[in-house]
Amino acid sequence: MRTQGRPAAASGSVLKGRGASFSVWAPRAGSVRLKLPGGRPAAELPMKKGPGGVWRADVAGLGPGTLYKFAVDGEERPDPVSFSQPEGPHGPSELIDDSFRWSDSGWKGLRMEELVIYELHTGAFTEEGDFAGIEGKIPYLKGLGINAVELMPVAQFPGTRNWGYDGACPYAPHAAYGGVNGLKRLVNACHKAGLAVILDVVYNHLGPEGNYLGCYGPYFTGRYHTPWGSAVNYDGPDSFPVREYFIGSALRWLRDFHVDALRLDAVHTIFDFGARHILAEMQERVEELSRATGRRLHLIAESDLNDPRVVSPPASGGYGLSAQWSDDFHHALHTLLTGERQGYYEDFDGFPSLREAFSKAFVYDWRYSAHRRRMHGAPAARLSPGRFVVFSQNHDQVGNRLGGERLASLVGERKLRLAAGAVLLSPYVPLLFMGEEFAETRPFHYFVSHGDPGLAAAVREGRKRDFAAFGWNADPPDPQEEQTFSGSRLDWNKPGAGMHARVLSLYRDLIALRRSEPSLGVVPRRSLAVSGDPSGRVLSLLRERGGSRSLTVFNFGGRAAGVALPRGRWRTLFSSEGAAARGKPGKTARLAGESFCVWTGRP
């Protein structure tokens, strides 16, 4: 229910009948004029200021492809609610129609707990480097067994290569990737193949280049600061239209592009101390859209807070999001496999930390963090494991290393197999990072293509400072160089040969196993028993669900170890050694060093 006196927010410029309706929120502007380049009728028109500081103009005789800008107190700027930026974030905005013909009306989405997610970067995933390139790989992804594709941010950014977190236009898909229709074709094709689509979005900041929001209104505030500068104004004066702007962006991706879920970047840098947090409000609006469309829609958070409120139900004071990433799981697994203890890895001690991560999601649940030098986190063990996404690699954990090394460049094949088993046979929602399934050894670097040389230099220096905490003092690859990007592309010649083919086969088998055996996926916490032997580094997961009972044992030690099988009838479902780990019910089975095995049985 709308509160009396609450200002209306601009809804963007759209085609309407035989013309177009333009609107933009600019409450502090003295004048706003509509600029129509290219010899269009009425090349420059004054706009009329209405309630709440929204300027409007209706123009006849305009159609799809019309380019336009707004002149705010004489300064030409693109539309902040632009749906298309064919010439990049500095260029004119483009009117688009809604003529795309969807064929996914039967698609209703997937439940969070059944997802197996594959994260990829559109530009680096294929040689084509666009949405069409991803579409061409759908048969491969389907054959791998995953059922959800997660795209790193695709909102329009400056230049042609970027991770996407420097986006400047939260409503417009990147033109070089294929723009509006390219993204719609990809989503439509994914749904036809039974794949959900998750889109990474950034609502904690905008990139430093092409960000013109501050010219229009108080989108940012100096009261809080993020690593990227001033924070978004979610709770200060004139914050209502700002909240509507970012909620509107989220709803546009889900509604107009049929995306199934959004991964919200770094929500710990979203500052909102009002009584109704922006994440809670966004979740409510997404639920409304879900009911209206009959599709399952999800919000997934990345949070550095280890705060269970993010995914706790509203009835218990939470925001109610579907899931959040669990960095603790990654850090525990990574330290165990690599032995690295620098930077934030100093808080994790390998096997004991991984046992805790399996048992209760957060290792740091109001526990003292030596790296942070403070208490950190809150207990999350009461929450369903299906609320947490886990991984052995992702874009951050690979790309924010000095050399962009993937796990396959840090450990041998046996440990790679252990990493795959730990993630895909976990009770959590698993996520893979592109290429890990075939042990890609090409690095994944951080890359940009800024037009401002000063900004490019600042990025270089910032990366060096970031690496200092890890003791990495060499110069990292230059993010601005094209070869830094091109060297990060996947090598599609690898999957069919040698160790790469063996690892790929393992991933396919494990995904198929997880999906065929109910107790090997997400189970209620009460149906999960985790035990571990720190001396031998043997970790056991005993799970039950839907009449299915399984025992999964990981031997992270370098020597063979005995595994006590519970009483009952057990048979081997899978062994990373390719042969059953022998043993009798109630007796001890032998498990080779750096291997794992799965048994199924009944009491």
Protein Blocks (a to p, Z undefined) as FASTA:
>chain_A
ZZehiacddebjadehjbdcdddddfkbfbdcdddehhiahkbacddddehhiacdddeh
iaehiacdddeehiacddfkbcbdfkojklccddddfkbccfklmpgbjafklpccdddd
fklmpmnopaklmmmmmmmmmmnopabdcdddfbdcehjbdfhlacfblkbccfklnpjm
lmmmmmmmmmmnopacdddddfkbccfehpaklmmmcfbcfkbccfkbcaddfkbghklm
mmmmmmmmmmmmmmmnopabdcdehkllpccfbfbdfklmmmmmmmmmmmmnopacdddd
ddfklpaklmgcfklopnoiabdcdfklmmmmmmmmnopaghjllmpghjmmmmmmmmno
pabgoiadfklopaedjdfklpcfklpccdfbdfklmmmpfklpafklmbcfklmmmmmm
mmmmpcbdcdddehklnopabdcddddddfblklmmmmmmmmmmmmmmnopabdcddfkl
mklmmmmpccfklmmgcjllmmmmmmmmmmmmmmmmmklmccdfklpccdddfklopacd
dddeehiacdddddfbfbdcdddddedddddfbdfklpacdddehiacdddehiaddddd
dZZ
